[in-house]
């Protein structure tokens, strides 16, 4: 086990992609095995924060005192076995995807932060552009080795319901508390996932590093698609793009069956032109679509279906881009992932803490949501960028105020939260709550909901020492 107390060694662990400042810690602890970690925790009384790879946007990994535990040495990748693979929590998405290339298997979740650790993606239940069809991280986790803050260990598998006790290696057990809170029905990563009769495993996924520590992870894989039909469609007005989405969804997986539907507003396109100078100059919006093709013999048919549909909708195909091979597919994914990278770099240069929405609503509120966003942003006159997952009714609006406009930006954010909650949506569909969105989370679930989540926390971490300051 590596233990360091020098400020220069600790400093890199006090930063993440949120630009949140003010973190502090007494020590950084880096275990080499899960047993070593468990033994250490049995004799530890200080607050503990788990350090992921630092790609998070809600300051979850930044401690306010106590110690930091980094799992960076738990980074082994096992062999694929019957569509399952065991990985250490420090393995990154990039490393896993590279490892799987020759295997014929495919891990669908693809968050923008490709250098995120898999442990971090479990902690936030990350998703990405392909979540429209494939779902989120939770849908692909089969088993974890879990360590509680008091050092108790267990192997937690799919199928163990919260109606049964959670048992540990030392013979102890925990019962799920009697609560009434339930998570929203739309895509959601806000707070603890709670549904009647769910698996215990689902509770820990998305718990923002506050309930337990993942030391081994078993993921479910899918057979790798033979290819993808993908393209980027450009529109002369934003509303034309929005109106296409319900029509695509109406196919319900027949004929047109995308796994990705990603949106870019005019401000996103303006910034993307610095890296993609062939974006049509008259474009005011773009839509990236992608459909997996399981067998090559069906590729032409899938492409024809898209051309037929888009032609019937009067989409200007001459202005649009369609992938002609793997290089184009990568280019299109870079196009999608470049947006947050550009914004994060812009925020860093300006010394600005990221102020971005991560909200989602049920399907019936999709068009009202888009109209509300556009009207509200126009009224306040702030610089912003809007992009994200139209298929999931889940947009990221990054507010980019001048220093003198910070109060106005917070006012806009508050107004958006109020409206999304009125539509029974969520304030975080992907990035979690962390330390930055607790005020809005409290508004979302109310005092009774918070009390229920505190009961869950008390069962697993009664002294509130793990991930202190996150969520609650």
ABEGO torsion letter per residue (X at the ends): XBBBABAAAAAAAABBAAGBBGBBBABBBBBABAAAAAAAAAABABBBBBBBAGABAAGAABBBEEBBBBAAABABBBBBBGGBBBBBAABBAAAAAAAAAAAGBBBABBBABAABBAAAAAAAGBBEAAAAAAEBAAAABABBBBBBAAGBBBBBBBGBBAABBBBBAAGBBBBBBBBABBBBABBBABEBBBBBGBBAAAAABGAGGAABBBABBBBBBBBBBABBBBBBBBBABAAAAAAAAAAAAAAGGBGBBBABBBBBBAAAAAAAAAABAABBAABABBBBBBBBBABAAAAAAAAAAAAAAAAAAGBBAAABBBBAEAAAAAAAAAAAAAAAAAAAAAAAAAGBBBBBBABBBBAAAAAAAAAAAAAAAAAAGBBBBBBEBAAAGBBBBBBBBBAAAAAAAAAAAAAAAAAAAAAGBBABAAAEAEAAAAAAAAAAAEAAAAAAAAAAAAAABAAGABGBGBGX
